[in-house]
Amino acid sequence: MKACFSHQMREIDKRAAEEAGIPSIILMENAAIACVLELFSDFSDLKERRVSIFCGKGNNGGDGLAIARQLINRGVNVTVYLVCGNDYKGDALVNYEIIKNMGADIRDAAECENIGCEIRSYDIVIDAIFGTGIHGEISDPAAKVIDEINKNARYVMSVDIPSGLNADTGEICGVCIRADKTVTFAAYKVGMFMYPGADCTGKITVSDISIPRTIADGDRYGINVTDKELVRKIFPKRKNNSQKGDYGKLLIIAGSAGMSGAAYLCAQAALVSGSGLVTLAVPDCINTALESKTTEVMTLPLESQEGHLSQKSVGKILEKAEKCDAVLIGPGLGVSGDVMQIIEQVLNYSSVPVIIDADAINSISKNPNLIKNCACDLVFTPHAVEMSRLTGLDLSYIESNRLDVSSEFAQENGAAVILKGHHTIVTAADGVQYINNTGNPGLASGGSGDVLAGIVASLVPRCADTAKAAAAAVYIHGMAGDIAAQKYGMESVCATKLLECIPEALKEILNP
């Protein structure tokens, strides 16, 4: 699936007409039918409910008018509210004339004395006021209508995108519909995944309106939205005639005094994600605790200093790294002069991919020269605060420009980047991007990032494409979080529950 910018969707619509010969009014009709089918799917008693449709004067309003006709023809009680007058043109005008000739109940929203009271009388409100082209501040009467819908509606379905949401940036244009569900067409819109707008979409359904997939999914458009199909396609298949070494030998350099849990979590996550052999290189002061806690993971106790790895352990680490297929460094490692030296040596001499997580990111933030002589593939896993440390950019700027910041850092450093957060963004070294659509706020708990790092480290050495492996790992991590939230409730989602649910997530993805 793709997430497109508004100008790309206009080009897709244009190509559908010019290359595929699909008239725009057919696309409008199919959009309307898609929304109607969603309504009947969600409400088995739709014919017994009262529905209001708020229509703007553009093509989004035209979709709403077509929805009204389809619902009326199916025996549904419908009232149409015109939000911006009746100065329709083109396909929207055709649909307006049809429902007017049908004798539909059409009202001017601006002339309603108590629009909030009227809205409360309906079971369902359909938002077809503004589409993907909206920008700038919304003014009255539309602003007042949107505000009243948010205050009084029982259930809102938005057509294509919630009115007032900037389809490119996720910004709110003064006011924005807070939808329970959004039915969008042909592709996601990028702004649906950006904040604050992402909080306004409700559940998103992408509906086919007959635009050929060869047009809508073309590489020239938008950003990839990771889904089960992508994960299933790239996930390494197991062969009957195989042994543990065929599924990745992984070295994890992690942990410090008081932070043994981070080492444990990422190692276990790698195991349950399919790694063949996992070695956990840790300070000797926490090795006994980890040996008693882990069964399948091998440990490599290393000389420590004040609870952290000593630079004297570099030789053993490099010797082990030469025999592995990937290295994960950073979880719970702490930041010290010795740790920085270890990171530099690992990056300088590694010939296999290195996943840079947590305290390894913090160390590089303090000394960017640590990656100066690195020749191996790199995967960074920062959250927004860590990205701020890496780039020197303000946190607020990063949160408002997640796509651009990720792309610039990835291409400047020749690395894959996982910018964590709700709708995590994965960027390849060449700038290709993936947006994740799994996960929930329950993942905002200690250890969740360690679990993700372990899944990433498990997949990267077994997949041909590093960025796709990272995107798949993020998707699996989010799905495990969703399963955990269903089982235990969102407040009780924690890292150990995530570990427990990874196998179930993999089973659901790989065995449809």
N, C-alpha and C positions, 0 to 999 in steps of 0.2 A: 504494500500500500504506500501511497504518497501523501505528503502534506504539502500543499501548494500555496504560493503567494497569490494575491488577488489578480495581479496582471497575468500570471500563468493560467489561472482559471479562465480568464477572458480569452486567452489564446487557445486554450483547449476547446472552449465552446465554438470559437471561430473555425478551428480546424475540423471539428465535428461537422459543421455545416459545409465547409468548402471541400474537404477531402472525402468525408463519408457521406455527404449529401443529406444530412439530417437537418431538417428545418428547425429553427429555434423554438417554434411553438410546440413541436413534438417533444423537445427537451423539457419545456415547461409542463406539458401534460404528464410526462413520465415522472417529473419531480412531484407533481401533485398526487399522482397515484401512489408513489412511494410513501408519502406522508400519510395518506389515507390507510394504506395497508398497515403501517406502523400503529396507527390509532386503533384499528380493529384488533390488532395483535395484542395491544396493551389493555384494551377495554372490551371484554366480551359482550358487555351490555351497552355498547356505544349508542345504539338506537334509543336507549332510554335516558340518555344524558343530553344536557344542553351544552352546545359548543358555540364559542364566539371566535371570530377570526379578525384580527387587526391587521389591516393592509395599508402599506405605504403606496407611493405612486409609481415606483419603479418595477423592475422585473420580479423582485422579491414579493411585492404586493400582487403582481400578476400570478405568481405561484399560489398565493393565498386565495385569490379569486377562483382559480381553477380547483383548489381544494374544496372550496365552498360548493361548487357545482357538483363535484364528485360525491361529497357527503350528502347533499340534498337528494341527489339521484338514488342514494342508498337508504333514504328514509330517515336521515339524522336531522335533528332540530338544530338549525344553524342561523346565527346572526352575524352579519358582516359589518365591521366598523371601518370606515375610511378615515385614516389618520391624517392624511395630507391632501385632502380634497379628492376630486374625481377627474383630474386632468391627466388621463391615461393616454399612452401612445403604444403603437406596435402590438406585440402579443398580449400585453397587459390590457390594452383597450379591447381587444377581441374578447377576452374572458370577462371583462367588466360588462360589455354589452350583452353577453350571453346570460349572465346571472340576473341582470336587470330585466331582460326579456322573460326570464323564468319567474319573475315576481319574487325574487329573494328578498329577505328582510335586510335592507341596507341602511345603515345609519352613519351620520357624520359625527365622529367622536368629539370634535370640538364643540358641537352644539348640545352635547349631553350635559345636563345640569349636574348630575352626580354620577360621573363615570365609574368611580370606585364602587359605589353601591351596585351598579349594573354588573361590574366584573365579578363581584361576589356571588351573583345569582347564577353564574355558569359553572358547570363541572370542569370544563376544559377551556383553556385559552390557547389559541394558536397565534404565534408571533410571526407575522410576515411583513414587518414594517420596513426594515432596512436590511440589505444584503451585504455582500462582501466589499462593496465599494465605499462604505461609510468611512469618513475621517473627519477630524475636527470636532467641535462641540455641537451636540444635538440641542436644538432650541425647541421652544413650545410651538405648536401643541404636542408634538411627538414626545418631547421630554416629559411632559406632565402625564401623558398616557402610559409611558414606560414606567414611570414612578408609581402610578396607580395600579398597574398590573403587578408589579413587584410586591406591593403592599396587600393586595386583595385577592389575587388569583389562587385557586386551589391547586391547579396543575397547569404547567405551561410547556407546550412544545414549540420550539423555535424551528423555523424553516431555513435550512442551509447554515445559518449562523445566528446566535442571539443578537438582536438588534442593539447596536451601540458598541459592539465588540470590534475593534480593529483587526481585520483578518490577517494582517501581516505581523503585527507587533504584540497583540494581546492587550493593548491599551484600552481603557474605557473612555469612550467619547462623551464624557460628562455623566451620562447615565447608561445603564445597560440592562437588558432583560436578564433575569436570573432564571434560566430554564431548568426544568426537570429532565428534559430530553431535547437533544438537537438532532434533527435528521439532515445530514449534509449530503452533497451530491458529488459523485465521481471520485472525490478525494477529500481527505482531511484538509482543513485550512490551518496554516502554520500558527496563527494567532490563538487557535484553540488550545495549544499546548503551552502558551506563554502566560505568565501572570502579570496582572491580576485576572485577565480574562478567562483563564482556564477554570476559575472557580464559578463561572457563569454558565457553562455549557450543559451541566448535568451529564447524563449518559449520552454518548455520541454514537450514532448509527450512520455508517456510510452506505448510501443506496446507489445502486446502478440505475442510471437513467438512459441507457443505451449508447453512451459514448464508448467507442471501441477501446478496449484496454490497451491496445497498441498506441493509442494517442494519450490516454490519461496516465499511463504508467511509464511513459517514455523517460529515458535517462536525462533528457534536457529539462525536466520539470522537478522542482521542489526537492523535498527532503524525504528520505525513506522513513516509514513508520514500521518499526520492528513488529512482526507478528509470528504466529506459530509456524506458518509456512516457511518463512525465512530461517527460523531456528532449526526446523526439521530438515531443511535442505542442506544446511552446512554442518549439522551435528555429525561427528565422525561415527561411522557404522562399525559395529563389532563383527569380526570375522570368526568363523568357527575355528579355523586353524590359526590361533594367535596365543600370545602369552603377555604377561603383565607389562613387559617392556614396550609392547606395541602401543600402549595407551598413555604414554607420557611419563618420563622420570622428572619429577619436580623437586626443586630445592627451594625451601622457604626459610628466609633469614628474618627472624622475628623475635619479639619478646624481650623483656627486661624485668628487673625486680618489681613486683607489683603489677606486671602486665602480661603474665603468662596466659591469661584468658584469650588475648588477641591472637597469640601464636596457635593456641589450641583451635580456635574457631576457624581460622583460615585454612589450617591443615585439614580439619574434618570436612570443611566445605569442598575442598579439592577432591577428597576421597569420594564423597557421596555424589560428586559430579562426574566421576568416571576415571580419575587419574589412576594409572597403574601402580606407580611407586611414588611415595611422598616422603621426603626427608626434611625434618625440622631442625634447622641449625639455631641453637639458642645458647644464651649464657649458661655456664655450668651451674650457676647458683639457682636456676629454676628448672634444671633438667630432671631432677628426681620427681618433682611435682608433675611434670609433663609426661614422664614415662609411666607414672601410675595412672594417669588420666587417659592416655591414648593406648590403643591396642594395635591398630594396623599401621600407624605412622611410625617411621624410624626417627630417632633423635640423634643429633650430632652435637654433643656438649662441647662448648668452646670456652676458652679462657675469658674471664670477665674482669671488669674493673668498676667498682662502685655500683654494681648491679647492671652494668651495660657491657656489651661486647667490647673486648679489648682489640686494638689494632693488631696485636700479636696473633690473632686468630685468622688473619687474612689468608695465609698460606693454605690452611685446611679448607677454608671456604672456596678459594679458587680451584683447588684440587677437586673438590666435590662438584663444583659448578661445571667443570669440563666434562663430567660424566652424565650431565642432566640435559633435558630438552627445553627447560625454561627455569627462570629464577623469579621468585617473588620476594621483594625486600621492603621492609618498613613497618608492618603491623606491630604496634607495641614496642618498637625498637628503642625509642627515646632519641634525644638529640645530644650529641657530645662530639668532642674533637675526634675521638677514636672511631665513633660511628660514621662520621663524615669521611674519614680515610677509607673505611671499609667500603662504603658506597662508591667512592671514586674508583677504587681498585676493581670492584665488581663490574662497574660500567665500562671501564677501560679495557678489561680483558675478556669480558663475556662474548661468546660467539652465538649465544642463543637469546631469544627474547627475554627482556627483563620487565617485570611489572613493578612500577614504582608507586608505593602506597603509603599513606599515613606519615610516619616520621621520616621516611625517606624523602617524601615531598617537602616536609618542613626543613630538612637538611639542605636540599637543593635550593630552596627558597633563600636560605641564608648564604649560599655559595653557588651561584649558577654555573660556575666553572666546573662543577663536578661532572657535568655532562658534556664538557667541551670536546673530549677525545673519544666519546662513545661511538662505536660503529655498529652496535647491535640494534635490533628492533626494540622500541620502547613503548610502554603503555602507562600513561599517567592516570591516576584515579582520584582527582581532587573533588572535594565539595567546594561550594562557593567561597568560603573563607580561605581554604587552602589555595584556590585559584587566585584569590586576591594577593596572597603572599607570593605566589609564583610570578605574577605579572606586574605587581605594584599598582594595579588598578583598584579603584574604590569598589567596595562590595556592592553598593547600590548600582553602580554602572554595570558590573558583571551581571547582576540579577536582571537588569533591563536589556542586556545585549548578550544573552547566553550563547546564541548561535554564532555571532560574529567573534566573540572572545575565544570560543572554543576553536573555531576555524583558524583564526590568526595564530594562536599558540601552537596548534597541531602542525600547521604548515611551516611556521618559522623554525620549529624544533625537529621536524621530520618524525613526529611521534603520533601514535593514536592517543586520544584524550577521552576519558569518561568524566564528563562534568556532572556530578551527582546532584540529585534533587528530584522533586516530583517531575515526571517527564524528563528523566535523565537523557542527556545528549551525548552520543558517541560520535567522535570525529576522526576520520582516517587521516593519515599523513598527507594525502593528496586533497583533503578538504571535503570528501564525501561524508555526509552526515546521516545519522540515524536517531530518531526520537523514540523513546520508550513509552509504552502505554499500559504498563502493568505497575502494580505497587499501590501503597496506601500510606497514610500518615503514621500507621503503626510501625513502619520501618525506621522512623526517627527515634532510634534507641541505641544505646551503646552496644557495639559488637556487630551491628548490621553491616557496616562497611568492611569489617574483617571477613565476614561471610562472602560478601561480593568479591573481594579480592581473591579469595580462594577459588571461587567459581571461574573467574577470569583466568587465573593462572592454570586451572585445569584444562580450559578449552583452547587457549592460545597456541600451545605447542601441537595440538591435534588438528587444527584447522588451517587451511591454506591462507586465509585472509584474516589478518590480525584484527582489523576493525570489526569485521562481521562476527568474529569470535567474541569480541568484547560486547557487541550489541546483543548477541545471543545470551551471554552471561547475565547482562543486566535484565533481560526479559525473564530469564529463569528465576533470578533473584526476586524480581517483583511478583511473579506468579506465586512463588513459594510464600511471599508475604501475604498475598491475597488469600491463599488457602489457609494460612495460619490465622488470619483475621476472621475467616468464616468459622473455623474450628473453635477458637478461643476468645474471640472478641478483639477488636482493634487495640484496646488498652493493654492487652496481655501478650501482644506480639513482641517477642524478644529474640535474641540471636539463636538461642538453643531451639526455640520453636521453629525458626527459619530452617535450621539444619534438619530438623525432623521432617519438614515439608518439602525439601528439595526433591527427594525421590518421587513424591506424588506429583510434583510439577513436571518433572521429566517424563513420567509415565503418561500424563495427560498430553504433553506436547508430542512425544515420539510415537505414541500408540493411539492415533485418532480413531 
